[in-house]
Amino acid sequence: MPIKPTAETKQLTQKPLDNRYDRSEWAGAFGDLGTLIPFIIGYISIMKLDPLGVLFMFGILLIGSGLYYKTPIPIQPMKAIGGAAITQAAAITPGMVWGAGIFTGLFWLILGLTGTLNYVSKIATKPVIRGIVLGLGLLFIMEGTKMMKTDIIVAIITLVITFLLLTNKRIPAMFALIVFGIIAALVKNPGLFKELATIHPDFRLPHFSLGHITWSEFLQGTLVLGIPQIPLTLGNAVIAITAENNRLFPEHPVTEKKIAISQGIMNLLSPLFGGIPMCHGAGGMAGHVRFGARTGGSLVILGVILVTVGLCFSSSVLLLFNIFPESVLGVILFFAGLELAVSARDVGPEKSDFYTLLVTAGFSLWNMGIGFIAGLVMQEMLKRKIFKV
């Protein structure tokens, strides 16, 4: 549904949008590291996926998204699939992960091409949409604070630095976070100096992975990983990302149909060369925008970096990523959550709007799909005056 532009969105879109590659875009490029790095480390170190395939496809899809959308519509690991695969690594094979990606790609491509998602956009009101985004924001804040507990002193210093530089145009907060995080890691573990000195280029080309998937792995990946991901993707990576993009960039709107087709295509491509299932998560856009991104240039920058690291330094990926302290990644995730949560402030003047918002957000903390259904039920009960608040 169309959303009236705010002063913030007008400022973001006051000029015709084209990709930029300036200092702000470079800073915003790293705004989603709080989700990207932990999942990639898990897939590589626990699932034993080839770092080259994971990073190469991640980077290619980031570049494609940035060039096509020209807004910071992100590429993120699918969290339900990633979480289940990493925590149950003993029972999950790489083929099952790729099979889940293929199923996911087919599912969203079919839903998008058939126009089924048009019905979703018609019945979801602003309180329901904002409730999903608020719930996701609160989840990010909670996960961020959990990660910050790993080193509370570093986290507090990083929080202060971020708040002081959040609106500084000369020194982007993300640059300060990265520099401080690396310094903190080296001070706490001086042995990293010697380990970093061992890094050297090791050029490799990605290999075709589809031939390594069996029908059994495809079916198991679909049932164990792919199907449980659907509600989360619907709420976070279809409804919420569409709402966030159209709120921040009303002159460059997207539709649920376009996002679904996009996710379908990229998940059919990703497994071809060993990539993981991915989505357009709304939290990623919040992170990129919070730290300076205003165009798809930030995605292109990050994508080129990941492709380069994958092709030339895949043997050193874990060491490179372990430079970033978990507490600093938690701060990045925390601010992405804040950016999402504050968008709920324009939900509407009526008490019933806030009730629908909070019911949706509350259930979204459990599951995005369930939150969406709960919000729709609450919305209808209030509309028909069956419930009165």
Secondary structure, 3 states (H helix, E strand, C coil): CCCCCCHHHHHHCCCCCCCCCCHHHHHHHCCCHHHHHHHHHHHHHCCCCCHHHHHHHHHHHHHHHHHHHCCCCCCEECHHHHHHHHHCCCCCCHHHHHHHHHHHHHHHHHHHHCCCHHHHHHHCCHHHHHHHHHHHHHHHHHHHHHHHHHHHHHHHHHHHHHHHHCCCCCCCHHHHHHHHHHHHHHHHCCCHHHHHHCCCCCCCCCCCCHHHCCHHHHHHHHHHHHHHHHHHHHHHHHHHHHHHHHHHCCCCCCCHHHHHHHHHHHHHHHHHHCCCCEECCHHHHHHHHHCCCCCCHHHHHHHHHHHHHHHHHHHHHHHHHCCCCHHHHHHHHHHHHHHHHHHHHHCCCCHHHHHHHHHHHHHHCCCHHHHHHHHHHHHHHHHCCCCCC
